[in-house]
Amino acid sequence: MSPETLDKWRVVPRLLVLLYGLVCWQTFGWFTSLADPSGPQTTFATGIWGAAAAWFGFYVNSGGRK
């Protein structure tokens, strides 16, 4: 694959969003399995999910301008 094709298909941004989606899914599974989550555990899970919005914003804004 040429660099132009990778850029055109936006492979890297899509891969990063996919991987971060997996991180969010694992965090969700971990957090929901806790019997009584503590404050720091809640803060950690909220931080992971809050950063997902930033990752999605970077993905949406990384496309070429026409």
CHARMM internal coordinates of N, CA and C (Angstrom, degrees):
IC EDIT
DIST 1 N 1 CA 1.4427
DIST 1 CA 1 C 1.5235
ANGL 1 N 1 CA 1 C 109.37
DIST 1 C 2 N 1.2852
ANGL 1 CA 1 C 2 N 115.49
DIHE 1 N 1 CA 1 C 2 N 136.34
DIST 2 N 2 CA 1.4605
ANGL 1 C 2 N 2 CA 119.80
DIHE 1 CA 1 C 2 N 2 CA 179.47
DIST 2 CA 2 C 1.5282
ANGL 2 N 2 CA 2 C 110.04
DIHE 1 C 2 N 2 CA 2 C -83.19
DIST 2 C 3 N 1.3282
ANGL 2 CA 2 C 3 N 116.91
DIHE 2 N 2 CA 2 C 3 N 158.81
DIST 3 N 3 CA 1.4723
ANGL 2 C 3 N 3 CA 119.80
DIHE 2 CA 2 C 3 N 3 CA 177.37
DIST 3 CA 3 C 1.5314
ANGL 3 N 3 CA 3 C 112.53
DIHE 2 C 3 N 3 CA 3 C -59.68
DIST 3 C 4 N 1.3327
ANGL 3 CA 3 C 4 N 116.23
DIHE 3 N 3 CA 3 C 4 N -34.23
DIST 4 N 4 CA 1.4617
ANGL 3 C 4 N 4 CA 119.66
DIHE 3 CA 3 C 4 N 4 CA 179.12
DIST 4 CA 4 C 1.5252
ANGL 4 N 4 CA 4 C 111.34
DIHE 3 C 4 N 4 CA 4 C -65.11
DIST 4 C 5 N 1.3293
ANGL 4 CA 4 C 5 N 116.06
DIHE 4 N 4 CA 4 C 5 N -38.72
DIST 5 N 5 CA 1.4671
ANGL 4 C 5 N 5 CA 120.27
DIHE 4 CA 4 C 5 N 5 CA 178.62
DIST 5 CA 5 C 1.5244
ANGL 5 N 5 CA 5 C 110.54
DIHE 4 C 5 N 5 CA 5 C -66.92
DIST 5 C 6 N 1.3398
ANGL 5 CA 5 C 6 N 115.86
DIHE 5 N 5 CA 5 C 6 N -43.29
DIST 6 N 6 CA 1.4701
ANGL 5 C 6 N 6 CA 118.92
DIHE 5 CA 5 C 6 N 6 CA 177.73
DIST 6 CA 6 C 1.5209
ANGL 6 N 6 CA 6 C 111.16
DIHE 5 C 6 N 6 CA 6 C -60.18
DIST 6 C 7 N 1.3264
ANGL 6 CA 6 C 7 N 116.13
DIHE 6 N 6 CA 6 C 7 N -40.87
DIST 7 N 7 CA 1.4585
ANGL 6 C 7 N 7 CA 120.44
DIHE 6 CA 6 C 7 N 7 CA 179.84
DIST 7 CA 7 C 1.5205
ANGL 7 N 7 CA 7 C 110.82
DIHE 6 C 7 N 7 CA 7 C -68.84
DIST 7 C 8 N 1.3284
ANGL 7 CA 7 C 8 N 116.92
DIHE 7 N 7 CA 7 C 8 N -41.48
DIST 8 N 8 CA 1.4589
ANGL 7 C 8 N 8 CA 121.29
DIHE 7 CA 7 C 8 N 8 CA -179.19
DIST 8 CA 8 C 1.5250
ANGL 8 N 8 CA 8 C 111.48
DIHE 7 C 8 N 8 CA 8 C -63.88
DIST 8 C 9 N 1.3177
ANGL 8 CA 8 C 9 N 117.15
DIHE 8 N 8 CA 8 C 9 N -41.19
DIST 9 N 9 CA 1.4556
ANGL 8 C 9 N 9 CA 121.84
DIHE 8 CA 8 C 9 N 9 CA -179.18
DIST 9 CA 9 C 1.5234
ANGL 9 N 9 CA 9 C 112.24
DIHE 8 C 9 N 9 CA 9 C -83.71
DIST 9 C 10 N 1.3231
ANGL 9 CA 9 C 10 N 117.62
DIHE 9 N 9 CA 9 C 10 N -7.17
DIST 10 N 10 CA 1.4709
ANGL 9 C 10 N 10 CA 123.55
DIHE 9 CA 9 C 10 N 10 CA 179.52
DIST 10 CA 10 C 1.5224
ANGL 10 N 10 CA 10 C 110.96
DIHE 9 C 10 N 10 CA 10 C 54.60
DIST 10 C 11 N 1.3298
ANGL 10 CA 10 C 11 N 115.30
DIHE 10 N 10 CA 10 C 11 N 48.44
DIST 11 N 11 CA 1.4573
ANGL 10 C 11 N 11 CA 121.29
DIHE 10 CA 10 C 11 N 11 CA -175.95
DIST 11 CA 11 C 1.5295
ANGL 11 N 11 CA 11 C 111.52
DIHE 10 C 11 N 11 CA 11 C -63.53
DIST 11 C 12 N 1.3112
ANGL 11 CA 11 C 12 N 117.65
DIHE 11 N 11 CA 11 C 12 N -47.78
DIST 12 N 12 CA 1.4644
ANGL 11 C 12 N 12 CA 120.59
DIHE 11 CA 11 C 12 N 12 CA -175.93
DIST 12 CA 12 C 1.5352
ANGL 12 N 12 CA 12 C 111.66
DIHE 11 C 12 N 12 CA 12 C -64.01
DIST 12 C 13 N 1.3347
ANGL 12 CA 12 C 13 N 119.67
DIHE 12 N 12 CA 12 C 13 N -49.53
DIST 13 N 13 CA 1.4725
ANGL 12 C 13 N 13 CA 117.81
DIHE 12 CA 12 C 13 N 13 CA 178.29
DIST 13 CA 13 C 1.5237
ANGL 13 N 13 CA 13 C 112.77
DIHE 12 C 13 N 13 CA 13 C -60.46
DIST 13 C 14 N 1.3207
ANGL 13 CA 13 C 14 N 117.12
DIHE 13 N 13 CA 13 C 14 N -39.03
DIST 14 N 14 CA 1.4653
ANGL 13 C 14 N 14 CA 119.78
DIHE 13 CA 13 C 14 N 14 CA -179.87
DIST 14 CA 14 C 1.5246
ANGL 14 N 14 CA 14 C 110.96
DIHE 13 C 14 N 14 CA 14 C -66.97
DIST 14 C 15 N 1.3117
ANGL 14 CA 14 C 15 N 116.43
DIHE 14 N 14 CA 14 C 15 N -39.00
DIST 15 N 15 CA 1.4630
ANGL 14 C 15 N 15 CA 120.73
DIHE 14 CA 14 C 15 N 15 CA 178.60
DIST 15 CA 15 C 1.5355
ANGL 15 N 15 CA 15 C 110.63
DIHE 14 C 15 N 15 CA 15 C -64.70
DIST 15 C 16 N 1.3250
ANGL 15 CA 15 C 16 N 116.61
DIHE 15 N 15 CA 15 C 16 N -43.08
DIST 16 N 16 CA 1.4610
ANGL 15 C 16 N 16 CA 120.15
DIHE 15 CA 15 C 16 N 16 CA 179.32
DIST 16 CA 16 C 1.5288
ANGL 16 N 16 CA 16 C 111.64
DIHE 15 C 16 N 16 CA 16 C -64.04
DIST 16 C 17 N 1.3231
ANGL 16 CA 16 C 17 N 117.26
DIHE 16 N 16 CA 16 C 17 N -41.28
DIST 17 N 17 CA 1.4650
ANGL 16 C 17 N 17 CA 120.26
DIHE 16 CA 16 C 17 N 17 CA 178.31
DIST 17 CA 17 C 1.5302
ANGL 17 N 17 CA 17 C 109.92
DIHE 16 C 17 N 17 CA 17 C -65.69
DIST 17 C 18 N 1.3172
ANGL 17 CA 17 C 18 N 117.31
DIHE 17 N 17 CA 17 C 18 N -40.04
DIST 18 N 18 CA 1.4638
ANGL 17 C 18 N 18 CA 120.56
DIHE 17 CA 17 C 18 N 18 CA 177.31
DIST 18 CA 18 C 1.5250
ANGL 18 N 18 CA 18 C 111.41
DIHE 17 C 18 N 18 CA 18 C -62.01
DIST 18 C 19 N 1.3225
ANGL 18 CA 18 C 19 N 116.66
DIHE 18 N 18 CA 18 C 19 N -45.82
DIST 19 N 19 CA 1.4601
ANGL 18 C 19 N 19 CA 120.19
DIHE 18 CA 18 C 19 N 19 CA 179.94
DIST 19 CA 19 C 1.5279
ANGL 19 N 19 CA 19 C 111.46
DIHE 18 C 19 N 19 CA 19 C -64.93
DIST 19 C 20 N 1.3225
ANGL 19 CA 19 C 20 N 117.17
DIHE 19 N 19 CA 19 C 20 N -39.45
DIST 20 N 20 CA 1.4572
ANGL 19 C 20 N 20 CA 118.83
DIHE 19 CA 19 C 20 N 20 CA 178.20
DIST 20 CA 20 C 1.5215
ANGL 20 N 20 CA 20 C 110.76
DIHE 19 C 20 N 20 CA 20 C -68.41
DIST 20 C 21 N 1.3319
ANGL 20 CA 20 C 21 N 117.63
DIHE 20 N 20 CA 20 C 21 N -31.81
DIST 21 N 21 CA 1.4589
ANGL 20 C 21 N 21 CA 120.71
DIHE 20 CA 20 C 21 N 21 CA 173.87
DIST 21 CA 21 C 1.5191
ANGL 21 N 21 CA 21 C 111.41
DIHE 20 C 21 N 21 CA 21 C -61.17
DIST 21 C 22 N 1.3348
ANGL 21 CA 21 C 22 N 116.02
DIHE 21 N 21 CA 21 C 22 N -39.58
DIST 22 N 22 CA 1.4629
ANGL 21 C 22 N 22 CA 119.88
DIHE 21 CA 21 C 22 N 22 CA 176.59
DIST 22 CA 22 C 1.5275
ANGL 22 N 22 CA 22 C 111.50
DIHE 21 C 22 N 22 CA 22 C -65.00
DIST 22 C 23 N 1.3264
ANGL 22 CA 22 C 23 N 116.62
DIHE 22 N 22 CA 22 C 23 N -38.92
DIST 23 N 23 CA 1.4698
ANGL 22 C 23 N 23 CA 120.44
DIHE 22 CA 22 C 23 N 23 CA 176.71
DIST 23 CA 23 C 1.5327
ANGL 23 N 23 CA 23 C 109.87
DIHE 22 C 23 N 23 CA 23 C -62.06
DIST 23 C 24 N 1.3227
ANGL 23 CA 23 C 24 N 116.62
DIHE 23 N 23 CA 23 C 24 N -42.93
DIST 24 N 24 CA 1.4700
ANGL 23 C 24 N 24 CA 120.04
DIHE 23 CA 23 C 24 N 24 CA 178.68
DIST 24 CA 24 C 1.5219
ANGL 24 N 24 CA 24 C 110.73
DIHE 23 C 24 N 24 CA 24 C -63.78
DIST 24 C 25 N 1.3231
ANGL 24 CA 24 C 25 N 117.02
DIHE 24 N 24 CA 24 C 25 N -41.11
DIST 25 N 25 CA 1.4628
ANGL 24 C 25 N 25 CA 120.00
DIHE 24 CA 24 C 25 N 25 CA 179.53
DIST 25 CA 25 C 1.5260
ANGL 25 N 25 CA 25 C 111.05
DIHE 24 C 25 N 25 CA 25 C -63.71
DIST 25 C 26 N 1.3274
ANGL 25 CA 25 C 26 N 117.19
DIHE 25 N 25 CA 25 C 26 N -43.33
DIST 26 N 26 CA 1.4629
ANGL 25 C 26 N 26 CA 120.83
DIHE 25 CA 25 C 26 N 26 CA 178.27
DIST 26 CA 26 C 1.5295
ANGL 26 N 26 CA 26 C 111.08
DIHE 25 C 26 N 26 CA 26 C -64.49
DIST 26 C 27 N 1.3173
ANGL 26 CA 26 C 27 N 117.02
DIHE 26 N 26 CA 26 C 27 N -39.53
DIST 27 N 27 CA 1.4573
ANGL 26 C 27 N 27 CA 121.15
DIHE 26 CA 26 C 27 N 27 CA 178.25
DIST 27 CA 27 C 1.5284
ANGL 27 N 27 CA 27 C 110.39
DIHE 26 C 27 N 27 CA 27 C -64.62
DIST 27 C 28 N 1.3211
ANGL 27 CA 27 C 28 N 116.42
DIHE 27 N 27 CA 27 C 28 N -42.26
DIST 28 N 28 CA 1.4640
ANGL 27 C 28 N 28 CA 120.66
DIHE 27 CA 27 C 28 N 28 CA 177.25
DIST 28 CA 28 C 1.5295
ANGL 28 N 28 CA 28 C 110.52
DIHE 27 C 28 N 28 CA 28 C -59.86
DIST 28 C 29 N 1.3284
ANGL 28 CA 28 C 29 N 117.14
DIHE 28 N 28 CA 28 C 29 N -46.93
DIST 29 N 29 CA 1.4566
ANGL 28 C 29 N 29 CA 121.06
DIHE 28 CA 28 C 29 N 29 CA 179.37
DIST 29 CA 29 C 1.5176
ANGL 29 N 29 CA 29 C 112.47
DIHE 28 C 29 N 29 CA 29 C -61.10
DIST 29 C 30 N 1.3336
ANGL 29 CA 29 C 30 N 115.75
DIHE 29 N 29 CA 29 C 30 N -43.09
DIST 30 N 30 CA 1.4643
ANGL 29 C 30 N 30 CA 120.36
DIHE 29 CA 29 C 30 N 30 CA 179.10
DIST 30 CA 30 C 1.5250
ANGL 30 N 30 CA 30 C 110.46
DIHE 29 C 30 N 30 CA 30 C -64.38
DIST 30 C 31 N 1.3340
ANGL 30 CA 30 C 31 N 116.24
DIHE 30 N 30 CA 30 C 31 N -46.83
DIST 31 N 31 CA 1.4601
ANGL 30 C 31 N 31 CA 120.03
DIHE 30 CA 30 C 31 N 31 CA -174.80
DIST 31 CA 31 C 1.5242
ANGL 31 N 31 CA 31 C 112.03
DIHE 30 C 31 N 31 CA 31 C -67.03
DIST 31 C 32 N 1.3212
ANGL 31 CA 31 C 32 N 116.59
DIHE 31 N 31 CA 31 C 32 N -40.48
DIST 32 N 32 CA 1.4671
ANGL 31 C 32 N 32 CA 118.79
DIHE 31 CA 31 C 32 N 32 CA -178.70
DIST 32 CA 32 C 1.5242
ANGL 32 N 32 CA 32 C 112.02
DIHE 31 C 32 N 32 CA 32 C -73.55
DIST 32 C 33 N 1.3287
ANGL 32 CA 32 C 33 N 117.57
DIHE 32 N 32 CA 32 C 33 N -16.38
DIST 33 N 33 CA 1.4660
ANGL 32 C 33 N 33 CA 119.37
DIHE 32 CA 32 C 33 N 33 CA 177.75
DIST 33 CA 33 C 1.5287
ANGL 33 N 33 CA 33 C 112.60
DIHE 32 C 33 N 33 CA 33 C -85.26
DIST 33 C 34 N 1.3250
ANGL 33 CA 33 C 34 N 117.45
DIHE 33 N 33 CA 33 C 34 N -8.92
DIST 34 N 34 CA 1.4630
ANGL 33 C 34 N 34 CA 120.62
DIHE 33 CA 33 C 34 N 34 CA 178.64
DIST 34 CA 34 C 1.5277
ANGL 34 N 34 CA 34 C 109.87
DIHE 33 C 34 N 34 CA 34 C -74.09
DIST 34 C 35 N 1.3128
ANGL 34 CA 34 C 35 N 115.73
DIHE 34 N 34 CA 34 C 35 N 133.75
DIST 35 N 35 CA 1.4720
ANGL 34 C 35 N 35 CA 119.62
DIHE 34 CA 34 C 35 N 35 CA -179.92
DIST 35 CA 35 C 1.5296
ANGL 35 N 35 CA 35 C 111.52
DIHE 34 C 35 N 35 CA 35 C -69.59
DIST 35 C 36 N 1.3288
ANGL 35 CA 35 C 36 N 116.23
DIHE 35 N 35 CA 35 C 36 N -46.43
DIST 36 N 36 CA 1.4606
ANGL 35 C 36 N 36 CA 121.27
DIHE 35 CA 35 C 36 N 36 CA -178.63
DIST 36 CA 36 C 1.5253
ANGL 36 N 36 CA 36 C 107.69
DIHE 35 C 36 N 36 CA 36 C -142.09
DIST 36 C 37 N 1.3469
ANGL 36 CA 36 C 37 N 117.47
DIHE 36 N 36 CA 36 C 37 N 87.68
DIST 37 N 37 CA 1.4671
ANGL 36 C 37 N 37 CA 119.53
DIHE 36 CA 36 C 37 N 37 CA -176.14
DIST 37 CA 37 C 1.5304
ANGL 37 N 37 CA 37 C 112.45
DIHE 36 C 37 N 37 CA 37 C -64.03
DIST 37 C 38 N 1.3346
ANGL 37 CA 37 C 38 N 114.94
DIHE 37 N 37 CA 37 C 38 N 138.92
DIST 38 N 38 CA 1.4634
ANGL 37 C 38 N 38 CA 120.37
DIHE 37 CA 37 C 38 N 38 CA 178.07
DIST 38 CA 38 C 1.5230
ANGL 38 N 38 CA 38 C 109.83
DIHE 37 C 38 N 38 CA 38 C -84.78
DIST 38 C 39 N 1.3079
ANGL 38 CA 38 C 39 N 115.51
DIHE 38 N 38 CA 38 C 39 N 173.68
DIST 39 N 39 CA 1.4622
ANGL 38 C 39 N 39 CA 120.94
DIHE 38 CA 38 C 39 N 39 CA 178.49
DIST 39 CA 39 C 1.5266
ANGL 39 N 39 CA 39 C 113.16
DIHE 38 C 39 N 39 CA 39 C -59.46
DIST 39 C 40 N 1.3511
ANGL 39 CA 39 C 40 N 117.90
DIHE 39 N 39 CA 39 C 40 N -48.87
DIST 40 N 40 CA 1.4625
ANGL 39 C 40 N 40 CA 118.57
DIHE 39 CA 39 C 40 N 40 CA 178.81
DIST 40 CA 40 C 1.5362
ANGL 40 N 40 CA 40 C 113.65
DIHE 39 C 40 N 40 CA 40 C -62.78
DIST 40 C 41 N 1.3254
ANGL 40 CA 40 C 41 N 116.80
DIHE 40 N 40 CA 40 C 41 N -34.44
DIST 41 N 41 CA 1.4652
ANGL 40 C 41 N 41 CA 119.52
DIHE 40 CA 40 C 41 N 41 CA 177.71
DIST 41 CA 41 C 1.5271
ANGL 41 N 41 CA 41 C 110.69
DIHE 40 C 41 N 41 CA 41 C -67.43
DIST 41 C 42 N 1.3183
ANGL 41 CA 41 C 42 N 116.35
DIHE 41 N 41 CA 41 C 42 N -39.91
DIST 42 N 42 CA 1.4631
ANGL 41 C 42 N 42 CA 120.75
DIHE 41 CA 41 C 42 N 42 CA 177.34
DIST 42 CA 42 C 1.5266
ANGL 42 N 42 CA 42 C 110.71
DIHE 41 C 42 N 42 CA 42 C -65.02
DIST 42 C 43 N 1.3277
ANGL 42 CA 42 C 43 N 116.08
DIHE 42 N 42 CA 42 C 43 N -41.78
DIST 43 N 43 CA 1.4594
ANGL 42 C 43 N 43 CA 120.44
DIHE 42 CA 42 C 43 N 43 CA 178.76
DIST 43 CA 43 C 1.5248
ANGL 43 N 43 CA 43 C 111.15
DIHE 42 C 43 N 43 CA 43 C -63.29
DIST 43 C 44 N 1.3227
ANGL 43 CA 43 C 44 N 116.67
DIHE 43 N 43 CA 43 C 44 N -40.87
DIST 44 N 44 CA 1.4603
ANGL 43 C 44 N 44 CA 121.03
DIHE 43 CA 43 C 44 N 44 CA 178.68
DIST 44 CA 44 C 1.5291
ANGL 44 N 44 CA 44 C 111.03
DIHE 43 C 44 N 44 CA 44 C -61.59
DIST 44 C 45 N 1.3370
ANGL 44 CA 44 C 45 N 116.64
DIHE 44 N 44 CA 44 C 45 N -49.26
DIST 45 N 45 CA 1.4615
ANGL 44 C 45 N 45 CA 120.37
DIHE 44 CA 44 C 45 N 45 CA -179.13
DIST 45 CA 45 C 1.5298
ANGL 45 N 45 CA 45 C 111.02
DIHE 44 C 45 N 45 CA 45 C -63.98
DIST 45 C 46 N 1.3220
ANGL 45 CA 45 C 46 N 117.21
DIHE 45 N 45 CA 45 C 46 N -39.72
DIST 46 N 46 CA 1.4617
ANGL 45 C 46 N 46 CA 120.84
DIHE 45 CA 45 C 46 N 46 CA 178.03
DIST 46 CA 46 C 1.5258
ANGL 46 N 46 CA 46 C 111.35
DIHE 45 C 46 N 46 CA 46 C -64.52
DIST 46 C 47 N 1.3264
ANGL 46 CA 46 C 47 N 116.55
DIHE 46 N 46 CA 46 C 47 N -38.77
DIST 47 N 47 CA 1.4650
ANGL 46 C 47 N 47 CA 120.39
DIHE 46 CA 46 C 47 N 47 CA 177.72
DIST 47 CA 47 C 1.5114
ANGL 47 N 47 CA 47 C 112.54
DIHE 46 C 47 N 47 CA 47 C -63.91
DIST 47 C 48 N 1.3303
ANGL 47 CA 47 C 48 N 116.60
DIHE 47 N 47 CA 47 C 48 N -41.31
DIST 48 N 48 CA 1.4637
ANGL 47 C 48 N 48 CA 120.49
DIHE 47 CA 47 C 48 N 48 CA 178.25
DIST 48 CA 48 C 1.5228
ANGL 48 N 48 CA 48 C 110.47
DIHE 47 C 48 N 48 CA 48 C -62.77
DIST 48 C 49 N 1.3223
ANGL 48 CA 48 C 49 N 116.70
DIHE 48 N 48 CA 48 C 49 N -47.23
DIST 49 N 49 CA 1.4614
ANGL 48 C 49 N 49 CA 120.29
DIHE 48 CA 48 C 49 N 49 CA -178.73
DIST 49 CA 49 C 1.5297
ANGL 49 N 49 CA 49 C 111.67
DIHE 48 C 49 N 49 CA 49 C -71.14
DIST 49 C 50 N 1.3196
ANGL 49 CA 49 C 50 N 117.55
DIHE 49 N 49 CA 49 C 50 N -33.07
DIST 50 N 50 CA 1.4658
ANGL 49 C 50 N 50 CA 119.55
DIHE 49 CA 49 C 50 N 50 CA 176.78
DIST 50 CA 50 C 1.5163
ANGL 50 N 50 CA 50 C 111.92
DIHE 49 C 50 N 50 CA 50 C -66.85
DIST 50 C 51 N 1.3263
ANGL 50 CA 50 C 51 N 115.62
DIHE 50 N 50 CA 50 C 51 N -37.55
DIST 51 N 51 CA 1.4656
ANGL 50 C 51 N 51 CA 119.27
DIHE 50 CA 50 C 51 N 51 CA 178.17
DIST 51 CA 51 C 1.5255
ANGL 51 N 51 CA 51 C 111.31
DIHE 50 C 51 N 51 CA 51 C -68.51
DIST 51 C 52 N 1.3218
ANGL 51 CA 51 C 52 N 117.56
DIHE 51 N 51 CA 51 C 52 N -23.05
DIST 52 N 52 CA 1.4663
ANGL 51 C 52 N 52 CA 120.68
DIHE 51 CA 51 C 52 N 52 CA 177.65
DIST 52 CA 52 C 1.5291
ANGL 52 N 52 CA 52 C 110.53
DIHE 51 C 52 N 52 CA 52 C -60.96
DIST 52 C 53 N 1.3170
ANGL 52 CA 52 C 53 N 116.87
DIHE 52 N 52 CA 52 C 53 N -36.18
DIST 53 N 53 CA 1.4640
ANGL 52 C 53 N 53 CA 119.95
DIHE 52 CA 52 C 53 N 53 CA 177.55
DIST 53 CA 53 C 1.5219
ANGL 53 N 53 CA 53 C 110.71
DIHE 52 C 53 N 53 CA 53 C -64.21
DIST 53 C 54 N 1.3205
ANGL 53 CA 53 C 54 N 116.69
DIHE 53 N 53 CA 53 C 54 N -40.30
DIST 54 N 54 CA 1.4693
ANGL 53 C 54 N 54 CA 119.90
DIHE 53 CA 53 C 54 N 54 CA 177.85
DIST 54 CA 54 C 1.5211
ANGL 54 N 54 CA 54 C 110.93
DIHE 53 C 54 N 54 CA 54 C -65.58
DIST 54 C 55 N 1.3265
ANGL 54 CA 54 C 55 N 117.07
DIHE 54 N 54 CA 54 C 55 N -43.44
DIST 55 N 55 CA 1.4740
ANGL 54 C 55 N 55 CA 120.25
DIHE 54 CA 54 C 55 N 55 CA 177.86
DIST 55 CA 55 C 1.5210
ANGL 55 N 55 CA 55 C 110.71
DIHE 54 C 55 N 55 CA 55 C -59.50
DIST 55 C 56 N 1.3240
ANGL 55 CA 55 C 56 N 117.18
DIHE 55 N 55 CA 55 C 56 N -43.58
DIST 56 N 56 CA 1.4573
ANGL 55 C 56 N 56 CA 120.28
DIHE 55 CA 55 C 56 N 56 CA 179.66
DIST 56 CA 56 C 1.5226
ANGL 56 N 56 CA 56 C 110.42
DIHE 55 C 56 N 56 CA 56 C -64.37
DIST 56 C 57 N 1.3240
ANGL 56 CA 56 C 57 N 117.36
DIHE 56 N 56 CA 56 C 57 N -39.47
DIST 57 N 57 CA 1.4642
ANGL 56 C 57 N 57 CA 120.49
DIHE 56 CA 56 C 57 N 57 CA 176.66
DIST 57 CA 57 C 1.5138
ANGL 57 N 57 CA 57 C 112.07
DIHE 56 C 57 N 57 CA 57 C -62.39
DIST 57 C 58 N 1.3376
ANGL 57 CA 57 C 58 N 117.51
DIHE 57 N 57 CA 57 C 58 N -41.71
DIST 58 N 58 CA 1.4603
ANGL 57 C 58 N 58 CA 120.52
DIHE 57 CA 57 C 58 N 58 CA 176.38
DIST 58 CA 58 C 1.5254
ANGL 58 N 58 CA 58 C 110.50
DIHE 57 C 58 N 58 CA 58 C -62.18
DIST 58 C 59 N 1.3226
ANGL 58 CA 58 C 59 N 117.18
DIHE 58 N 58 CA 58 C 59 N -40.87
DIST 59 N 59 CA 1.4559
ANGL 58 C 59 N 59 CA 121.40
DIHE 58 CA 58 C 59 N 59 CA -179.96
DIST 59 CA 59 C 1.5302
ANGL 59 N 59 CA 59 C 110.85
DIHE 58 C 59 N 59 CA 59 C -63.29
DIST 59 C 60 N 1.3212
ANGL 59 CA 59 C 60 N 116.28
DIHE 59 N 59 CA 59 C 60 N -47.67
DIST 60 N 60 CA 1.4591
ANGL 59 C 60 N 60 CA 120.24
DIHE 59 CA 59 C 60 N 60 CA -177.47
DIST 60 CA 60 C 1.5301
ANGL 60 N 60 CA 60 C 110.49
DIHE 59 C 60 N 60 CA 60 C -63.70
DIST 60 C 61 N 1.3122
ANGL 60 CA 60 C 61 N 116.78
DIHE 60 N 60 CA 60 C 61 N -39.05
DIST 61 N 61 CA 1.4675
ANGL 60 C 61 N 61 CA 120.45
DIHE 60 CA 60 C 61 N 61 CA -177.32
DIST 61 CA 61 C 1.5169
ANGL 61 N 61 CA 61 C 114.17
DIHE 60 C 61 N 61 CA 61 C -86.22
DIST 61 C 62 N 1.3244
ANGL 61 CA 61 C 62 N 118.50
DIHE 61 N 61 CA 61 C 62 N 1.12
DIST 62 N 62 CA 1.4636
ANGL 61 C 62 N 62 CA 119.81
DIHE 61 CA 61 C 62 N 62 CA -177.29
DIST 62 CA 62 C 1.5241
ANGL 62 N 62 CA 62 C 112.88
DIHE 61 C 62 N 62 CA 62 C -89.05
DIST 62 C 63 N 1.3062
ANGL 62 CA 62 C 63 N 118.51
DIHE 62 N 62 CA 62 C 63 N -5.05
DIST 63 N 63 CA 1.4622
ANGL 62 C 63 N 63 CA 121.67
DIHE 62 CA 62 C 63 N 63 CA -179.20
DIST 63 CA 63 C 1.5164
ANGL 63 N 63 CA 63 C 111.25
DIHE 62 C 63 N 63 CA 63 C -71.57
DIST 63 C 64 N 1.3122
ANGL 63 CA 63 C 64 N 115.49
DIHE 63 N 63 CA 63 C 64 N 160.60
DIST 64 N 64 CA 1.4565
ANGL 63 C 64 N 64 CA 121.07
DIHE 63 CA 63 C 64 N 64 CA 178.61
DIST 64 CA 64 C 1.5057
ANGL 64 N 64 CA 64 C 111.70
DIHE 63 C 64 N 64 CA 64 C -67.86
DIST 64 C 65 N 1.2966
ANGL 64 CA 64 C 65 N 116.33
DIHE 64 N 64 CA 64 C 65 N 149.70
DIST 65 N 65 CA 1.4642
ANGL 64 C 65 N 65 CA 122.36
DIHE 64 CA 64 C 65 N 65 CA 177.41
DIST 65 CA 65 C 1.5223
ANGL 65 N 65 CA 65 C 108.74
DIHE 64 C 65 N 65 CA 65 C -90.99
DIST 65 C 66 N 1.3233
ANGL 65 CA 65 C 66 N 116.24
DIHE 65 N 65 CA 65 C 66 N 138.31
DIST 66 N 66 CA 1.4652
ANGL 65 C 66 N 66 CA 119.61
DIHE 65 CA 65 C 66 N 66 CA -179.67
DIST 66 CA 66 C 1.4954
ANGL 66 N 66 CA 66 C 111.10
DIHE 65 C 66 N 66 CA 66 C -110.77
END
COOR INIT
IC SEED 1 N 1 CA 1 C
IC BUILD
